[in-house]
Amino acid sequence: EVIEDKDTSKKSLIGLFNNINSEKAPCIHPRICVFSALTDGKGDCNVALKFVKQDDERELLSFDAPIKFFDPRQVVELKFEICGLILPEFGDYRFDLYYGQELLVSRKFMVSPIGGGKL
């Protein structure tokens, strides 16, 4: 969750996680927010957030967003809110954030069976 203070515009990130536990797969996560703050950009560009199943590099979901930097010192904040994210099987996943064709950052997490059963 990304909460923005209306008086200061400061952001708080709530409920960060590295693992999702589920009784079965596939499963659906009701709501995930992905937040990033970018700087040192130049002009117009496109960013892409890609959701990937790590073991076979399957791209399961992708979002594009145009951004504009007026100054390299500017900070552009991005919030992607994904409702009803389908997690097709247990295992490792990641979100990759691209600036144009350049991979900027990856955020990994795991989907595990409740009780530590087989992946």
Beta strands, then each sheet from edge to edge (+ up, - down):
strand 1: 2-4
strand 2: 11-13
strand 3: 19-22
strand 4: 27-38
strand 5: 43-53
strand 6: 58-69
strand 7: 76-87
strand 8: 91-99
strand 9: 102-113
sheet 1: 1+ 2-
sheet 2: 3+ 9+ 8- 5+ 6-
sheet 3: 4+ 7-
end
